[in-house]
Amino acid sequence: MQAPVRLKAGPRLGEGRVEVLREGKWGSVCDHLWDVPAASVVCRELGFGTAKEALNRAQLGQGPGAQAPAR
């Protein structure tokens, strides 16, 4: 079973910081190894198709909660 995933704090639909639900709390995905193929998996899961880019270094701000590894 996959963990629920969402996008938060994005300026437009289909953009945002990736967060996953773990043990009842939302946490940001660590972007250390974040790349377009990883972002594409999340985009497809959310119904957006393939990612055009994968931002890192918390360009959309750090989220609350613990960080989950990107891989």
C-alpha positions as CSV (number, residue, x, y, z in Angstrom):
1,M,0.0,0.0,0.0
2,Q,1.3,3.4,-1.0
3,A,1.3,6.3,1.4
4,P,-1.0,9.2,0.5
5,V,0.9,12.0,-1.2
6,R,0.0,15.7,-1.8
7,L,1.4,19.0,-3.1
8,K,1.5,22.0,-0.8
9,A,2.5,25.7,-1.1
10,G,2.7,25.6,-4.9
11,P,1.9,28.8,-6.9
12,R,-0.2,26.9,-9.5
13,L,-2.2,23.7,-9.8
14,G,0.2,20.7,-10.2
15,E,3.1,22.6,-8.4
16,G,4.2,22.4,-4.8
17,R,6.2,20.8,-2.1
18,V,5.7,17.1,-2.0
19,E,4.3,15.8,1.3
20,V,3.5,12.2,2.4
21,L,1.2,11.0,5.2
22,R,3.0,8.8,7.7
23,E,1.5,7.7,11.0
24,G,-1.3,10.3,10.7
25,K,1.1,13.3,10.1
26,W,2.0,15.1,6.9
27,G,5.8,15.5,6.3
28,S,7.8,16.9,3.5
29,V,9.9,14.7,1.2
30,C,13.6,15.3,1.5
31,D,14.9,16.7,-1.8
32,H,18.5,15.6,-1.5
33,L,18.2,13.0,-4.3
34,W,15.0,14.5,-5.8
35,D,15.1,14.5,-9.6
36,V,12.7,14.6,-12.6
37,P,12.1,10.8,-12.7
38,A,11.2,10.9,-8.9
39,A,8.9,13.9,-9.4
40,S,7.3,12.2,-12.4
41,V,6.2,9.3,-10.2
42,V,4.5,11.7,-7.8
43,C,3.0,13.7,-10.7
44,R,1.5,10.6,-12.4
45,E,0.2,9.3,-9.0
46,L,-1.7,12.7,-8.6
47,G,-2.9,12.6,-12.2
48,F,-0.7,15.3,-13.7
49,G,1.4,13.2,-16.2
50,T,5.2,13.6,-16.4
51,A,7.1,16.3,-14.4
52,K,8.6,19.2,-16.3
53,E,11.2,19.9,-13.5
54,A,12.1,18.9,-10.0
55,L,13.0,21.8,-7.7
56,N,15.3,21.2,-4.7
57,R,16.9,23.1,-1.9
58,A,13.4,23.8,-0.4
59,Q,12.7,26.3,-3.1
60,L,9.0,26.2,-2.2
61,G,9.7,26.4,1.6
62,Q,10.3,23.7,4.2
63,G,7.1,22.0,5.4
64,P,6.1,21.1,8.9
65,G,6.8,17.6,10.3
66,A,9.5,15.1,9.7
67,Q,11.1,14.7,6.3
68,A,10.7,11.5,4.5
69,P,13.5,10.2,2.2
70,A,12.9,10.8,-1.5
71,R,13.9,7.2,-2.3
